[in-house]
Amino acid sequence: MNPVQILGLIAGSCTTIAFLPQVIKTWKTRSAKDLSLGMFLFYCFGVLLWLIYGIFMNDVPVMSANLITLLLASTLLFFKLRFKE
């Protein structure tokens, strides 16, 4: 693995881990009232496109970061739809 790929993995890890506190807070409080449904719909779609791009380019950092980010963002989207207030 070259230094650029390592940089990509570190960057992807940081931006992906950033979602964890929100997922945990939303799960614990069972409240997603302050989350924007439109933002998370577009965000999940964009991350899905990045994942597909990463697959086509065979770019491991892009694929791994976006797969995990998609799972976390989709979890928040699910919470937004599930915890209606």
Backbone torsions as a table, in degrees:
resi	resn	phi	psi	omega
1	MET	NA	132.5	-177.1
2	ASN	-90.0	166.1	-177.1
3	PRO	-58.5	-32.9	179.5
4	VAL	-67.5	-41.0	176.8
5	GLN	-64.9	-39.6	177.7
6	ILE	-63.0	-43.7	176.4
7	LEU	-58.8	-43.5	178.3
8	GLY	-62.3	-40.7	178.0
9	LEU	-65.9	-39.9	178.4
10	ILE	-66.4	-45.7	179.4
11	ALA	-61.9	-45.6	178.8
12	GLY	-63.0	-37.7	178.1
13	SER	-64.2	-42.9	-179.3
14	CYS	-63.9	-47.5	-178.3
15	THR	-70.3	-28.2	177.8
16	THR	-75.7	-46.0	-179.5
17	ILE	-62.2	-26.5	179.9
18	ALA	-57.8	-24.5	179.8
19	PHE	-79.2	-22.5	-175.5
20	LEU	-57.0	-48.0	179.9
21	PRO	-58.3	-38.0	179.3
22	GLN	-69.4	-40.8	177.7
23	VAL	-61.5	-46.1	-178.6
24	ILE	-64.2	-45.5	-179.4
25	LYS	-62.9	-44.7	-178.9
26	THR	-65.0	-39.1	178.4
27	TRP	-65.9	-44.6	-178.1
28	LYS	-67.5	-42.6	-176.3
29	THR	-85.1	-14.8	-176.3
30	ARG	55.3	34.9	-179.6
31	SER	-134.4	125.8	177.3
32	ALA	-125.6	22.3	-174.2
33	LYS	-62.4	-28.6	-178.5
34	ASP	-89.9	0.0	177.8
35	LEU	-88.4	138.0	179.9
36	SER	-85.4	118.7	179.0
37	LEU	-61.5	-46.2	-179.8
38	GLY	-60.0	-42.8	-179.9
39	MET	-61.9	-45.4	-177.6
40	PHE	-72.2	-30.5	174.1
41	LEU	-63.0	-50.0	179.7
42	PHE	-66.8	-38.8	-179.4
43	TYR	-63.3	-46.8	179.3
44	CYS	-62.1	-39.8	178.1
45	PHE	-63.9	-43.8	178.4
46	GLY	-63.2	-42.0	178.8
47	VAL	-66.1	-37.4	175.7
48	LEU	-60.7	-42.8	177.6
49	LEU	-63.7	-40.0	176.2
50	TRP	-62.8	-38.9	177.8
51	LEU	-62.6	-46.2	178.5
52	ILE	-61.9	-42.8	176.6
53	TYR	-58.4	-46.8	179.6
54	GLY	-60.0	-37.9	178.0
55	ILE	-65.2	-47.5	179.5
56	PHE	-62.1	-35.7	-178.4
57	MET	-87.6	-5.2	-177.3
58	ASN	54.2	46.1	-176.6
59	ASP	-106.3	102.4	-174.2
60	VAL	-58.8	-46.4	178.9
61	PRO	-60.0	-42.2	180.0
62	VAL	-66.5	-43.5	180.0
63	MET	-64.0	-49.6	-174.6
64	SER	-67.7	-45.6	-179.6
65	ALA	-62.7	-43.2	-176.8
66	ASN	-75.9	-28.7	175.2
67	LEU	-65.4	-47.6	-179.3
68	ILE	-68.5	-41.8	177.8
69	THR	-61.0	-41.1	178.3
70	LEU	-61.8	-40.9	177.9
71	LEU	-63.3	-44.7	-179.4
72	LEU	-69.1	-44.8	179.9
73	ALA	-66.4	-37.2	176.8
74	SER	-66.1	-33.6	175.3
75	THR	-62.7	-44.1	177.2
76	LEU	-65.2	-37.9	176.4
77	LEU	-63.1	-43.0	176.4
78	PHE	-60.1	-46.3	178.1
79	PHE	-60.2	-40.5	179.7
80	LYS	-60.1	-41.1	-179.2
81	LEU	-78.6	-30.6	-176.2
82	ARG	-81.3	-42.9	-175.2
83	PHE	-94.0	56.9	179.1
84	LYS	-68.3	138.9	-178.1
85	GLU	-122.3	NA	NA
